[in-house]
Amino acid sequence: MADQPPHQAAWVRWLTGILLTVTFAVAVVWGARAYGRSIAFAFGVNWVLMVWAIMFASNVVPLRLPANYYVTRPFEKAGRV
């Protein structure tokens, strides 16, 4: 995607996000119909939502933290709690 124009790259990212969302929504609905109200379904829904959030964030809206977030604090350097 590096050789694509910026507006086209954004369009591809959003299309990827929509496809991811629809795919995971289908997986959740299928799980609800297949497993109903069970522990397996509850566990599966949590994992599906976590994986969706990670994939969506990495492909569509990347998380960028400010540089000062990575600065080591004095208490971290000391090693004492």
C-alpha positions as CSV (number, residue, x, y, z in Angstrom):
1,M,0.0,0.0,0.0
2,A,3.0,2.3,0.2
3,D,2.8,3.1,-3.6
4,Q,-0.9,4.0,-3.5
5,P,-2.1,7.6,-3.2
6,P,-3.1,8.6,0.4
7,H,-6.8,8.8,-0.4
8,Q,-6.8,5.4,-1.9
9,A,-4.9,3.8,1.0
10,A,-7.4,5.3,3.4
11,W,-10.3,3.9,1.3
12,V,-8.6,0.4,1.3
13,R,-8.1,0.6,5.1
14,W,-11.8,1.5,5.7
15,L,-13.0,-1.2,3.3
16,T,-10.8,-3.7,5.2
17,G,-12.3,-2.5,8.5
18,I,-15.9,-2.9,7.2
19,L,-15.1,-6.4,5.9
20,L,-13.5,-7.4,9.2
21,T,-16.6,-6.0,11.1
22,V,-19.0,-7.9,8.9
23,T,-17.0,-11.1,9.1
24,F,-16.8,-11.0,12.9
25,A,-20.5,-10.1,13.2
26,V,-21.4,-13.2,11.1
27,A,-19.1,-15.3,13.4
28,V,-20.9,-14.0,16.5
29,V,-24.4,-14.6,15.1
30,W,-23.4,-18.0,13.9
31,G,-22.0,-18.8,17.4
32,A,-25.2,-17.6,19.0
33,R,-27.3,-19.9,16.8
34,A,-25.0,-22.8,17.1
35,Y,-24.2,-22.7,20.9
36,G,-26.9,-20.5,22.3
37,R,-26.5,-19.5,25.9
38,S,-23.5,-21.5,26.9
39,I,-20.1,-21.0,28.5
40,A,-18.5,-21.8,25.1
41,F,-20.4,-19.1,23.4
42,A,-19.6,-16.5,26.1
43,F,-15.9,-17.4,25.9
44,G,-16.0,-17.3,22.1
45,V,-17.7,-13.9,22.0
46,N,-15.1,-12.4,24.2
47,W,-12.2,-13.8,22.1
48,V,-13.9,-12.8,18.9
49,L,-14.4,-9.2,20.1
50,M,-10.8,-8.9,21.3
51,V,-9.4,-10.3,18.0
52,W,-11.7,-8.0,16.1
53,A,-10.6,-4.9,18.1
54,I,-6.9,-5.8,17.6
55,M,-7.3,-6.4,13.8
56,F,-9.5,-3.3,13.3
57,A,-7.1,-1.1,15.3
58,S,-4.1,-2.4,13.5
59,N,-5.6,-2.1,10.0
60,V,-8.0,0.9,10.1
61,V,-7.2,3.2,13.1
62,P,-3.7,2.5,14.2
63,L,-3.0,3.3,17.8
64,R,-0.2,5.9,18.1
65,L,0.9,6.9,21.5
66,P,2.9,10.1,22.2
67,A,6.6,9.8,22.7
68,N,6.5,10.7,26.4
69,Y,4.4,7.6,27.0
70,Y,7.6,5.5,26.4
71,V,9.8,7.6,28.7
72,T,11.1,5.5,31.6
73,R,9.9,7.0,34.9
74,P,12.1,7.3,38.0
75,F,10.3,4.6,39.9
76,E,10.7,2.2,37.0
77,K,14.4,2.9,36.9
78,A,14.8,2.3,40.7
79,G,13.1,-1.1,40.5
80,R,11.3,-0.6,43.8
81,V,7.5,-0.6,44.2
